[in-house]
Amino acid sequence: MKFSSSVVISVGRAAAWAACENQATLPDWQPTLRSVEHRSGVPGQPGAVTELTHEEGGHRVVMLQTVTECRQPDFRASVCETASARMLVVDTFETLADGGARWTSWVRDTFKGTMRVLALFSRTSIRKRIESDMQRFKLLVETRAAGTSP
């Protein structure tokens, strides 16, 4: 499954990048995230490995995220692996004419085992969850920039 999603954020690219890289705020915009544990490497840099534990639909999902390429504050690529899927994620941040930023996330999921069949029925929900996370990120970044709480 391949798709991309974008969100326009009314803060500059550097501020949007910094907020996205801040592992301490990940649970603020990813409500299913229960824990974040840095495993190895320099956080955010190629080779860095982070364990992300999500609670989705009553199931615990442990994901290992490995950064494969990073060009701050423009581009980051990573591979996220669970027991049933492998996901390639490419995130770009571009500066807009009005000083804001556009975050675009390209995602390619490859499913394993019985999840291959189940993924046929859950494609829409996976995409909607990622798009909702991006909208929560936008709200978080913009409200913090304005000095209010989300």
C-alpha positions as CSV (number, residue, x, y, z in Angstrom):
1,M,0.0,0.0,0.0
2,K,1.4,3.4,-1.0
3,F,0.0,6.9,-0.2
4,S,1.0,10.4,0.7
5,S,-0.5,13.0,3.0
6,S,0.4,16.7,3.4
7,V,-0.4,19.4,6.0
8,V,0.3,23.1,5.8
9,I,1.5,24.5,9.1
10,S,1.6,28.2,9.8
11,V,5.1,28.1,11.5
12,G,8.4,28.0,9.7
13,R,10.0,24.9,8.4
14,A,12.7,24.9,11.0
15,A,10.1,25.1,13.9
16,A,8.0,22.4,12.3
17,W,11.1,20.1,11.9
18,A,12.2,20.7,15.5
19,A,8.7,19.8,16.8
20,C,8.5,16.7,14.7
21,E,12.0,15.6,15.9
22,N,11.1,16.2,19.6
23,Q,10.4,12.6,20.9
24,A,9.1,14.0,24.2
25,T,6.0,15.5,22.4
26,L,5.2,12.5,20.2
27,P,2.5,11.2,22.6
28,D,0.9,14.7,22.4
29,W,0.0,14.2,18.8
30,Q,0.0,10.4,18.5
31,P,-2.7,9.3,21.0
32,T,-2.1,5.6,20.5
33,L,1.6,6.0,21.4
34,R,2.3,4.6,24.9
35,S,6.1,4.7,25.1
36,V,9.2,5.9,23.2
37,E,12.6,4.3,23.9
38,H,15.8,5.3,22.1
39,R,17.7,2.1,21.4
40,S,20.9,3.2,19.5
41,G,22.6,5.8,17.4
42,V,22.3,9.6,17.5
43,P,18.6,10.5,17.7
44,G,17.2,11.6,14.4
45,Q,20.4,10.7,12.5
46,P,21.0,7.8,10.0
47,G,21.3,4.5,11.9
48,A,19.3,5.7,15.0
49,V,16.9,3.1,16.2
50,T,13.8,4.0,18.4
51,E,11.3,1.6,19.8
52,L,7.7,2.9,19.7
53,T,4.9,1.1,21.5
54,H,1.4,1.8,20.5
55,E,-2.0,0.6,21.9
56,E,-4.3,0.2,19.0
57,G,-7.8,-1.4,19.2
58,G,-6.8,-3.1,22.5
59,H,-3.6,-4.6,21.0
60,R,0.0,-3.6,21.9
61,V,2.0,-2.9,18.8
62,V,5.8,-2.6,19.1
63,M,7.5,-0.8,16.2
64,L,11.2,-0.4,15.6
65,Q,12.0,2.8,13.7
66,T,15.4,3.1,12.0
67,V,16.4,6.4,10.4
68,T,17.9,5.7,7.0
69,E,18.6,9.2,5.8
70,C,18.3,12.7,7.2
71,R,18.9,16.1,5.7
72,Q,17.8,18.6,8.3
73,P,15.4,20.5,8.1
74,D,14.2,19.2,4.7
75,F,14.1,15.5,4.5
76,R,14.0,12.3,6.7
77,A,13.6,8.7,5.6
78,S,13.0,5.8,8.0
79,V,12.0,2.2,8.1
80,C,9.4,1.1,10.7
81,E,9.0,-2.6,11.4
82,T,6.5,-4.5,13.4
83,A,5.9,-8.2,13.7
84,S,3.3,-8.0,10.8
85,A,4.5,-5.1,8.7
86,R,7.4,-3.1,7.3
87,M,6.8,0.6,6.4
88,L,9.0,3.0,4.5
89,V,8.3,6.6,5.5
90,V,9.7,9.6,3.8
91,D,9.0,13.0,5.4
92,T,9.7,16.3,3.7
93,F,9.3,19.8,5.0
94,E,9.2,22.7,2.6
95,T,9.1,26.5,3.1
96,L,6.0,28.2,1.7
97,A,5.9,31.7,0.3
98,D,4.0,33.0,3.3
99,G,6.7,31.7,5.7
100,G,4.7,28.6,6.7
101,A,5.7,25.0,6.0
102,R,4.3,22.0,4.2
103,W,4.9,18.6,5.8
104,T,4.4,15.8,3.3
105,S,4.7,12.2,4.4
106,W,5.0,9.4,1.8
107,V,4.3,5.9,3.2
108,R,4.8,2.5,1.7
109,D,3.5,-0.4,3.7
110,T,4.4,-4.1,3.1
111,F,2.5,-6.5,5.2
112,K,3.4,-10.0,6.3
113,G,1.4,-13.2,6.8
114,T,-2.3,-12.9,7.5
115,M,-1.9,-9.2,7.8
116,R,-1.7,-9.1,4.0
117,V,-5.3,-10.0,3.7
118,L,-6.4,-7.9,6.7
119,A,-4.6,-4.9,5.2
120,L,-7.0,-5.0,2.2
121,F,-9.8,-4.0,4.6
122,S,-7.8,-1.6,6.8
123,R,-6.1,0.6,4.2
124,T,-8.6,3.5,4.7
125,S,-8.3,3.4,8.5
126,I,-4.5,3.3,8.3
127,R,-4.4,6.4,6.1
128,K,-7.0,8.2,8.2
129,R,-5.0,7.6,11.4
130,I,-1.9,9.0,9.8
131,E,-3.7,12.0,8.5
132,S,-5.3,12.6,11.9
133,D,-1.9,12.4,13.6
134,M,-0.6,15.0,11.1
135,Q,-3.6,17.3,11.9
136,R,-3.0,16.9,15.6
137,F,0.7,17.8,15.0
138,K,-0.3,20.9,13.1
139,L,-2.6,22.0,16.0
140,L,0.1,21.3,18.6
141,V,2.8,23.3,16.7
142,E,0.5,26.2,15.9
143,T,-1.0,26.6,19.3
144,R,2.4,26.3,21.0
145,A,3.8,28.9,18.6
146,A,0.8,31.2,19.5
147,G,1.5,30.7,23.2
148,T,-1.7,28.8,23.9
149,S,-2.2,25.1,24.8
150,P,-3.7,22.7,22.3
